[in-house]
Amino acid sequence: MIGYKKVTGEFTLKDKTAIVVGGAGGIGEATARMYAGKGAKVAIVDCKDNCLEVAESIKKDFAVETIGVKCDVTSQESVDQMMAKVLETFGEVNILAAMPGFVDLYRATDIEIANVEKHIAINAVGVFRVCQAVANQMIKQGKGGKIVCITSQADFIAINKHVGYTMSKAALVGMIKVCALEWAEYGINVNGVAPTVVNTYMGEKAWQGKVKTDMIEKIPAHRFAETDEIAAAVLFLSCDEANMITGEDLVVDGGFTIY
Ligand SMILES: NC(=O)c1ccc[n+]([C@@H]2O[C@H](COP(=O)([O-])OP(=O)(O)OC[C@H]3O[C@@H](n4cnc5c(N)ncnc54)[C@H](O)[C@@H]3O)[C@@H](O)[C@H]2O)c1
């Protein structure tokens, strides 16, 4: 059961421990900073080498405990080691923001199957691997928890050359629904946040030149999103204020999917 707890609209994460996977930059780092600003202890997890630097910078800026753990979500051993490190440091985990991401754009006639499999290995199976590990720990702790995954506007609208990416993100939406259904009895909420294009490394890789200006034209807000705008939605779904929301995929797209 996901119990009722009176909330105040403070969106506090005091006394909570959060893992942010994909946390060494982009939306992940913005989310980790927002969590820290609300009082959470934060583990920065990413396959990049700068996890420790990002963790140290957040610790300095927000005076909360942080750690950085290098981890590749495509490896079970790596995820198991990351979990062991987080638990050794903080003793428990209450929130998971899972957003490792890979994109490589080809038309459906041209994309190599290995490339499709790489999208699915990172964006779907890799995210599930972390969700499963964290959920099992949350169940053991017996206090519930919050899991938020970053999906995409590609869940809702077909986008040219996005076949591998869309297959992986659509799988993620299915995963979110099943896990939300199965884990509600343990007090665990599982949700997605589906952004439009966000100004990050990934956003810039996928959207350049005319494709970019055409896309901006199609978004009613007439711009791409910034990382803090996505992090704010993730924060909301990570707080007790969102206790009654589970299995949802919250679109943050400046109106792109209105049509
Ligand atoms: N930027 C956009 O336009 C956009 C739009 C919709 C959804 N998203 C999603 O948002 C999430 C965050 O992306 P971002 O825009 O911040 O881009 P980003 O490239 O800055 O962040 C993605 C992070 O995932 C990490 N990562 C990749 N493979 C990994 C692996 N195997 N193990 C662990 N970490 C790994 C990368 O090192 C990187 O730090 C992704 O899931 C992405 O698909 C992004």
The ligand as an ORCA input file, in Angstrom:
! r2SCAN-3c Opt
* xyz 0 1
  N      18.248     16.051    -23.941
  C      17.109     15.729    -24.521
  O      16.694     16.354    -25.504
  C      16.246     14.624    -23.957
  C      14.907     14.552    -24.351
  C      14.120     13.530    -23.851
  C      14.643     12.614    -22.968
  N      15.950     12.708    -22.614
  C      16.469     11.707    -21.680
  O      16.966     12.356    -20.519
  C      17.956     11.542    -19.912
  C      19.159     12.398    -19.551
  O      19.774     12.838    -20.745
  P      20.494     14.262    -20.892
  O      19.731     15.017    -21.893
  O      20.748     14.849    -19.556
  O      21.827     13.845    -21.636
  P      23.292     13.569    -21.090
  O      23.993     12.928    -22.229
  O      23.857     14.797    -20.490
  O      23.042     12.519    -19.897
  C      22.959     11.153    -20.070
  C      23.900     10.533    -19.044
  O      23.749      9.114    -19.099
  C      25.038      8.569    -18.885
  N      25.096      7.212    -19.405
  C      25.066      6.812    -20.700
  N      25.240      5.487    -20.790
  C      25.377      5.028    -19.514
  C      25.618      3.746    -18.959
  N      25.728      2.667    -19.740
  N      25.730      3.633    -17.608
  C      25.627      4.724    -16.812
  N      25.426      5.974    -17.294
  C      25.303      6.114    -18.627
  C      25.962      9.515    -19.659
  O      27.312      9.378    -19.281
  C      25.363     10.863    -19.335
  O      25.965     11.462    -18.207
  C      18.260     10.413    -20.897
  O      17.588      9.242    -20.489
  C      17.652     10.918    -22.186
  O      17.272      9.860    -23.046
  C      16.763     13.693    -23.063
*
